Amino acid sequence: MRILAVVDAKRAQSAPQIPTVAESALPGFVASGWVAMFAAAATPPAVLDRWNAEVTAILDLAEVRAGFVRAGIEADPRTRQEAREFHLGEIRKWGDAIRSANIKVE
């Protein structure tokens, strides 16, 4: 088996010789998986800020990053606003793709 490309926006740290799909075939294509933490809408901003700071600090630990890279995962901690914008962008991107392909639930 040979890996032809990765679906992330940038090459994987663990395999920098493998191009992205955008580099090799479809400019602008990104379909990477992601994980986010969500809280109830009524959660106080101070709690959210503390939560974000603590999680970011953990993700910045060298041993945590190294473990993620070994597993083929690259942590990309974001501010609350950056995460919100990313999430809304994913909803738009995949919603547009679903509508343009006329995908229906069966």
Secondary structure, DSSP 8 states (H G I E B T S, - for coil): -----B-SSS--TT-TTS-BHHHHT-TT------------TTS-HHHHHHHHHHHHHHHTSHHHHHHHHHTT-------HHHHHHHHHHHHHHHHHHHHHTT----
